[in-house]
Amino acid sequence: MIQITDKAKEMLLQFQQKADDDIKRVLRVEIIGRGDKGFRYDLNLVDIEEKDESDNVCEVDDMTVLIAERSMQYMEGATLDFVETLMGGGFQFDNPNP
């Protein structure tokens, strides 16, 4: 399934810790379209209880990741990274799927 780089894990944990509550938040990934440079993704930290019944639950290096059912076929071999640039930083996927 997907891989998550150490930098992306670090940033996800930071975002989880910023939430002022005791809710277990997990990463939810969905492909929402296609652009000039490949897929467009929707990434959210959501309460595990908000899981859509069609979401697939994956464990990636001790992290729970929800992947939307319709996106599953395109996520095999994808890697989530956090890239820092002069303009800031952000999550980025490297996805070998067309």
PASEBA-1860 file (N, C-alpha, C; in nm, 3 decimals):
! residues 98
1> MIQITDKA> 0.085/-0.119/0.000/0.000/0.000/0.000/0.088/0.124/0.000 ~ 0.046/0.230/0.065/0.124/0.353/0.062/0.237/0.350/0.164 ~ 0.334/0.435/0.141/0.444/0.455/0.234/0.439/0.600/0.280 ~ 0.489/0.624/0.399/0.494/0.760/0.453/0.637/0.785/0.498 ~ 0.699/0.891/0.448/0.838/0.921/0.484/0.845/0.967/0.630 ~ 0.965/0.963/0.684/0.984/1.005/0.823/0.944/1.152/0.842 ~ 0.977/1.237/0.747/0.943/1.380/0.759/0.790/1.399/0.757 ~ 0.721/1.326/0.671/0.575/1.336/0.666/0.514/1.286/0.798
9> KEMLLQFQ> 0.567/1.177/0.854/0.518/1.125/0.983/0.537/1.230/1.092 ~ 0.655/1.291/1.093/0.685/1.394/1.192/0.584/1.509/1.184 ~ 0.556/1.554/1.064/0.462/1.666/1.046/0.319/1.625/1.082 ~ 0.279/1.505/1.046/0.145/1.457/1.083/0.130/1.451/1.234 ~ 0.233/1.403/1.303/0.228/1.397/1.449/0.219/1.537/1.509 ~ 0.290/1.633/1.452/0.283/1.771/1.499/0.141/1.825/1.484 ~ 0.079/1.800/1.370/-0.058/1.847/1.349/-0.155/1.780/1.445 ~ -0.134/1.652/1.473/-0.220/1.581/1.567/-0.206/1.639/1.707
17> QKADDDIK> -0.085/1.675/1.746/-0.060/1.727/1.880/-0.116/1.869/1.897 ~ -0.131/1.943/1.788/-0.184/2.080/1.796/-0.333/2.082/1.830 ~ -0.402/1.973/1.804/-0.545/1.966/1.836/-0.560/1.961/1.989 ~ -0.643/2.048/2.041/-0.663/2.055/2.186/-0.778/1.966/2.231 ~ -0.768/1.839/2.207/-0.871/1.746/2.249/-0.811/1.607/2.262 ~ -0.889/1.515/2.308/-0.842/1.378/2.327/-0.891/1.284/2.219 ~ -0.929/1.341/2.105/-0.980/1.260/1.995/-0.864/1.194/1.923 ~ -0.878/1.065/1.893/-0.776/0.996/1.814/-0.797/1.034/1.668
25> RVLRVEII> -0.707/1.113/1.616/-0.715/1.157/1.476/-0.625/1.070/1.390 ~ -0.676/1.039/1.272/-0.601/0.957/1.177/-0.602/1.028/1.042 ~ -0.507/0.992/0.960/-0.498/1.051/0.826/-0.600/0.985/0.735 ~ -0.676/1.068/0.664/-0.769/1.017/0.562/-0.723/1.072/0.427 ~ -0.709/0.983/0.329/-0.660/1.018/0.195/-0.768/0.985/0.093 ~ -0.790/1.080/0.002/-0.883/1.057/-0.109/-0.831/1.129/-0.232 ~ -0.836/1.061/-0.345/-0.804/1.125/-0.473/-0.932/1.196/-0.519 ~ -0.920/1.326/-0.542/-1.039/1.405/-0.576/-1.041/1.453/-0.721
33> GRGDKGFR> -0.940/1.418/-0.796/-0.937/1.459/-0.935/-0.800/1.439/-0.994 ~ -0.784/1.494/-1.112/-0.659/1.482/-1.185/-0.625/1.618/-1.243 ~ -0.499/1.654/-1.233/-0.453/1.780/-1.288/-0.341/1.758/-1.388 ~ -0.276/1.866/-1.428/-0.165/1.858/-1.524/-0.050/1.773/-1.472 ~ -0.031/1.772/-1.340/0.082/1.702/-1.281/0.042/1.574/-1.210 ~ -0.074/1.519/-1.245/-0.117/1.393/-1.185/-0.239/1.410/-1.098 ~ -0.255/1.318/-1.005/-0.372/1.318/-0.917/-0.373/1.439/-0.823 ~ -0.493/1.479/-0.784/-0.511/1.579/-0.679/-0.568/1.505/-0.558
41> YDLNLVDI> -0.510/1.533/-0.442/-0.544/1.459/-0.322/-0.612/1.548/-0.219 ~ -0.696/1.487/-0.140/-0.756/1.551/-0.024/-0.703/1.476/0.098 ~ -0.626/1.546/0.182/-0.569/1.487/0.303/-0.633/1.556/0.423 ~ -0.681/1.478/0.518/-0.742/1.533/0.638/-0.705/1.448/0.757 ~ -0.691/1.514/0.872/-0.681/1.441/0.997/-0.822/1.437/1.054 ~ -0.877/1.319/1.067/-1.016/1.305/1.110/-1.024/1.215/1.233 ~ -1.132/1.231/1.306/-1.162/1.143/1.418/-1.187/1.004/1.361 ~ -1.126/0.903/1.419/-1.142/0.766/1.370/-1.290/0.727/1.369
49> EEKDESDN> -1.369/0.787/1.456/-1.512/0.757/1.463/-1.588/0.814/1.342 ~ -1.527/0.910/1.270/-1.590/0.971/1.152/-1.562/0.892/1.025 ~ -1.500/0.779/1.038/-1.465/0.696/0.923/-1.589/0.663/0.842 ~ -1.579/0.685/0.713/-1.686/0.644/0.622/-1.684/0.493/0.615 ~ -1.800/0.430/0.609/-1.801/0.284/0.610/-1.734/0.222/0.488 ~ -1.715/0.301/0.382/-1.647/0.247/0.264/-1.495/0.272/0.267 ~ -1.446/0.348/0.367/-1.303/0.373/0.378/-1.229/0.244/0.413 ~ -1.111/0.229/0.356/-1.024/0.117/0.389/-0.929/0.163/0.500
57> VCEVDDMT> -0.914/0.082/0.602/-0.824/0.112/0.714/-0.693/0.040/0.691 ~ -0.584/0.117/0.688/-0.450/0.060/0.667/-0.361/0.102/0.783 ~ -0.271/0.015/0.822/-0.170/0.048/0.921/-0.039/0.066/0.846 ~ 0.017/0.186/0.856/0.142/0.218/0.789/0.242/0.263/0.895 ~ 0.337/0.177/0.927/0.439/0.209/1.028/0.376/0.265/1.156 ~ 0.285/0.193/1.215/0.218/0.231/1.340/0.127/0.353/1.326 ~ 0.096/0.394/1.206/0.000/0.502/1.184/-0.123/0.444/1.115 ~ -0.240/0.485/1.161/-0.363/0.442/1.097/-0.395/0.539/0.985
65> VLIAERSM> -0.421/0.486/0.868/-0.454/0.567/0.750/-0.584/0.514/0.692 ~ -0.677/0.607/0.667/-0.801/0.574/0.599/-0.786/0.612/0.453 ~ -0.821/0.522/0.364/-0.814/0.552/0.221/-0.952/0.530/0.163 ~ -1.002/0.633/0.094/-1.133/0.624/0.033/-1.137/0.506/-0.064 ~ -1.246/0.432/-0.061/-1.261/0.311/-0.142/-1.227/0.336/-0.289 ~ -1.280/0.444/-0.345/-1.259/0.469/-0.489/-1.115/0.508/-0.522 ~ -1.035/0.540/-0.418/-0.896/0.579/-0.441/-0.799/0.463/-0.423 ~ -0.844/0.355/-0.362/-0.755/0.242/-0.329/-0.675/0.191/-0.447
73> QYMEGATL> -0.739/0.173/-0.560/-0.670/0.113/-0.675/-0.554/0.199/-0.726 ~ -0.553/0.327/-0.692/-0.449/0.417/-0.740/-0.340/0.445/-0.636 ~ -0.354/0.389/-0.516/-0.261/0.422/-0.409/-0.148/0.320/-0.392 ~ -0.155/0.207/-0.460/-0.051/0.106/-0.448/0.084/0.163/-0.493 ~ 0.182/0.160/-0.403/0.316/0.207/-0.436/0.336/0.357/-0.418 ~ 0.234/0.430/-0.376/0.245/0.575/-0.356/0.321/0.606/-0.227 ~ 0.393/0.717/-0.226/0.467/0.761/-0.109/0.426/0.903/-0.075 ~ 0.390/0.924/0.053/0.357/1.058/0.102/0.481/1.116/0.168
81> DFVETLMG> 0.516/1.237/0.128/0.633/1.307/0.182/0.591/1.447/0.224 ~ 0.673/1.511/0.304/0.655/1.653/0.335/0.776/1.723/0.280 ~ 0.753/1.819/0.191/0.861/1.888/0.121/0.862/2.034/0.164 ~ 0.981/2.081/0.203/0.996/2.220/0.242/1.064/2.296/0.128 ~ 1.009/2.414/0.097/1.065/2.500/-0.007/1.081/2.640/0.049 ~ 1.133/2.730/-0.031/1.145/2.870/0.011/1.008/2.933/0.037 ~ 0.906/2.883/-0.030/0.772/2.938/-0.017/0.693/2.872/0.097 ~ 0.753/2.780/0.167/0.684/2.710/0.274/0.702/2.561/0.258
89> GGFQFDNP> 0.605/2.487/0.306/0.615/2.342/0.295/0.478/2.282/0.275 ~ 0.477/2.157/0.238/0.350/2.089/0.219/0.369/1.942/0.190 ~ 0.258/1.871/0.204/0.259/1.728/0.175/0.255/1.707/0.024 ~ 0.326/1.603/-0.019/0.335/1.574/-0.161/0.339/1.423/-0.181 ~ 0.264/1.377/-0.279/0.266/1.234/-0.312/0.357/1.209/-0.430 ~ 0.430/1.099/-0.423/0.499/1.043/-0.538/0.420/0.917/-0.569 ~ 0.348/0.918/-0.682/0.259/0.808/-0.714/0.291/0.754/-0.852 ~ 0.331/0.626/-0.860/0.369/0.568/-0.988/0.250/0.531/-1.076
97> NP> 0.131/0.542/-1.024/0.011/0.500/-1.099/-0.035/0.610/-1.195 ~ -0.083/0.571/-1.312/-0.127/0.671/-1.413/-0.258/0.737/-1.372
END
